[in-house]
Amino acid sequence: QSVLTQPPSVSGAPGQRVTISCTGSSSNIGASSDVHWYQQLPGAAPKLLIYLNNNRPSGVPDRFSASKSGTSASLAITGLQAEDEADYYCQSYDSSLSGSHYVFGTGTKVTVL
Amino acid sequence: QVQLVQSGAEVKKPGASVKVSCKVSGYTLTELSMHWVRQAPGKGLEWMGGFDPEDGETIYAQKFQGRVTMTEDTSTDTAYMELSSLRSEDTAVYYCATEKGYDSSGSHIWFDPWGQGTLVTVSS
């Protein structure tokens, strides 16, 4: 059971802006753990999209941006394109009484209408 | 740049073990910290364990402790993940991924790149 909660799905028309939330708690995002985002195209392995809350690796379009505040983070896609149709996951680090480990969000499917 | 190539799909019976490999190129395995993540069909990503450079040991998610073993062969730059006592719920795609980031606390660590994935099917 994931400790980071994302909406199951979001959708938008081409050119529109969509946002995906990632809600954590005081043992992960709220404990100053950074948030990273991955894009998983159908049938492919996850690919790094955003690291350290708001940094884009080389080659990732600037249509993708992210932020973090308190116990939550969000990913925004502006100027939505057909090729953005994919699953998106946030990832952070959780330290609780049961131990410390890496955690992923529940995942969000982005549909381009 | 780092490239990770995993072994092919496996079909196993309940109770058996599976060993998935992850071959590194572009770097040597000693320069990297390897982790393993799995994804059940239609489900999300689940971290299984990985190398902790701070302790020099491999750490496992509590859920898999006692059932998973992650090893490395530095002579061939190949990492391995072995999962035992397989059950149908272990049917999933298993990914290797290298750790990136700074400091050793885990709070500033992400995974990049990832291997292409290995489908493990557990069925009688």
Interface residues (C-beta under 8 A of the other chain):
Chain A: S2 A31 S32 S33 D34 H36 Y38 A45 P46 K47 L48 Y51 L52 P57 Y89 Q91 Y93 S95 S98 G99 S100 H101 Y102 V103 F104 G105 T106 G107
Chain B: H35 V37 G44 L45 E46 W47 G50 I59 A61 Q62 Y95 A97 K100 G101 S105 G106 S107 H108 I109 W110 F111 D112 P113 W114 G115 Q116 G117
